[in-house]
Amino acid sequence: MHATSARALKQQRRLARRRGRATNPRLAFLRGFLKHPVMVGSIIPSSTKLINKMLAPVDWENTKVFVEYGPGVGTFTRPILERLAPDATLITIDTNDEFTDYLREDIDDERLLPVTGSAADVEKILSDRGFSHADYVLSGLPFSTLPPGLGDAIGAATAKVIRPGGAFLVYQFSPKVRDFIAPVFERIERGFEWINVPPATLFWAYREPK
């Protein structure tokens, strides 16, 4: 076999392996968890019951910019897009470029903008893409295991970008997240979902209209 043909074959095999990884969400999720365990809340994606309860309070008709922290393989991303208006935008922010690449390759939707970066930089991420604010922000990041200071920074940055009347939606496996969001949000509602592995505590932190 000629060297050129051998290189072409190897390239085809690499692309095939890449396509195989991109279409296997469970494998992608597991690889992401193993790569950045501190930044992934659970090794098991959220249940449909949890997703529906978490998103139920969203005013979809008046939502033009939705932000999701830690989208992973899109467990919430797809349901958000199903509810989102045709002219709205969903920006996902993940520190793991494998998750960002996975969403970009697996979800064909012009409303989706996957970004590799930190949720603490949400103001700049929005500004760089021409947005001054978000209507809602969703997070499944494990605040209780984040590096010192990062949870406070994410809470403060999120409160700055959410418009009055909007909310920060948070699902956690520890209620400690309230410590990070209570100082910067005017009203917080709390719920719980047993039908999830593990059961999750839910928070809806609102920016009150001025």
SVG drawing of the C-alpha trace seen along z (x, -y; Angstrom):
<svg xmlns="http://www.w3.org/2000/svg" viewBox="-45 -50 50 52">
<polyline fill="none" stroke="black" stroke-width="0.4" points="0.0,0.0 1.3,-3.5 2.2,-5.8 -0.5,-8.3 -3.1,-5.6 -2.1,-4.5 -2.4,-8.0 -5.8,-8.4 -7.0,-5.2 -5.8,-6.2 -7.6,-9.5 -10.8,-7.8 -10.5,-5.5 -10.0,-8.5 -13.0,-10.3 -15.1,-7.1 -14.0,-6.8 -14.9,-10.5 -18.3,-10.0 -18.9,-7.0 -18.0,-8.9 -20.2,-11.8 -23.3,-9.6 -22.9,-7.8 -24.1,-10.2 -23.6,-7.8 -20.0,-7.3 -19.4,-11.0 -21.0,-11.7 -18.8,-9.1 -15.6,-10.5 -16.6,-14.0 -17.2,-12.9 -13.8,-11.1 -12.0,-14.1 -13.5,-16.8 -15.3,-15.0 -15.4,-18.2 -17.3,-20.1 -19.9,-17.3 -22.7,-17.0 -23.6,-13.4 -22.5,-10.4 -26.1,-9.8 -28.0,-12.3 -31.1,-14.0 -34.5,-12.3 -37.4,-13.6 -39.4,-14.3 -36.6,-16.6 -36.3,-18.3 -40.0,-19.1 -40.3,-20.4 -37.1,-22.5 -38.3,-24.2 -42.0,-24.5 -41.8,-28.1 -40.0,-29.6 -41.9,-32.2 -41.0,-30.8 -43.0,-33.4 -40.8,-36.2 -37.5,-34.3 -35.0,-35.4 -31.7,-34.4 -31.3,-31.3 -28.0,-30.2 -27.1,-26.8 -24.1,-26.0 -22.6,-22.5 -24.8,-21.1 -22.9,-17.8 -24.3,-15.8 -27.5,-17.9 -29.9,-16.2 -31.4,-19.6 -30.3,-21.3 -32.7,-19.4 -35.8,-20.0 -34.9,-23.7 -34.6,-23.9 -38.0,-22.2 -39.6,-24.9 -37.6,-27.9 -39.0,-30.3 -37.8,-30.1 -36.0,-33.5 -34.4,-32.8 -30.9,-31.7 -29.5,-29.1 -25.9,-29.5 -24.3,-26.6 -21.2,-27.1 -18.9,-24.1 -15.3,-24.0 -15.0,-20.6 -14.3,-21.1 -15.4,-17.5 -18.9,-18.3 -18.9,-21.5 -17.8,-19.6 -20.3,-16.9 -23.2,-19.3 -22.0,-21.2 -21.8,-17.9 -24.9,-16.2 -27.5,-19.0 -28.2,-20.7 -30.0,-23.9 -29.0,-27.4 -30.4,-28.7 -27.7,-26.7 -24.3,-28.4 -22.0,-26.0 -19.1,-27.7 -16.1,-26.3 -15.4,-28.5 -16.2,-29.2 -19.7,-30.2 -17.9,-32.9 -17.2,-34.6 -20.8,-34.6 -20.9,-38.4 -18.1,-38.5 -19.4,-35.4 -22.7,-37.1 -21.2,-40.4 -18.8,-38.8 -21.9,-37.4 -23.8,-40.6 -26.1,-40.0 -26.5,-42.4 -28.4,-40.0 -30.1,-36.6 -33.7,-35.9 -32.9,-32.7 -29.8,-30.8 -29.9,-27.1 -27.2,-25.3 -26.4,-21.8 -22.9,-22.6 -22.0,-21.0 -21.5,-24.2 -20.5,-22.3 -17.4,-20.8 -16.3,-23.8 -12.9,-25.3 -12.9,-27.9 -14.4,-31.3 -15.7,-30.0 -19.2,-29.4 -19.5,-32.9 -18.1,-34.3 -20.6,-32.3 -23.5,-33.4 -22.5,-37.1 -21.9,-37.0 -25.1,-35.3 -27.1,-37.8 -25.6,-40.6 -26.6,-39.1 -30.2,-38.0 -32.8,-40.7 -35.3,-41.8 -38.1,-39.3 -35.8,-36.5 -34.4,-33.7 -31.5,-31.4 -32.6,-27.8 -30.4,-25.4 -30.7,-21.7 -28.3,-20.2 -27.7,-17.1 -26.7,-19.4 -28.7,-22.3 -25.5,-24.2 -25.9,-26.1 -28.3,-28.4 -25.3,-30.0 -23.9,-31.1 -27.1,-32.5 -29.1,-34.0 -26.8,-37.0 -27.4,-38.2 -31.0,-37.2 -34.1,-38.8 -36.4,-35.8 -35.7,-32.1 -38.1,-29.2 -37.2,-25.7 -38.4,-22.3 -37.4,-18.6 -37.5,-15.8 -37.3,-12.2 -37.5,-10.6 -33.9,-11.2 -30.6,-9.4 -29.7,-10.8 -32.8,-12.8 -32.2,-16.5 -33.0,-19.8 -34.3,-22.5 -33.9,-26.2 -35.5,-29.1 -33.7,-32.3 -35.5,-35.4 -34.4,-38.9 -37.4,-41.0 -38.8,-43.5 -37.8,-47.1"/>
</svg>
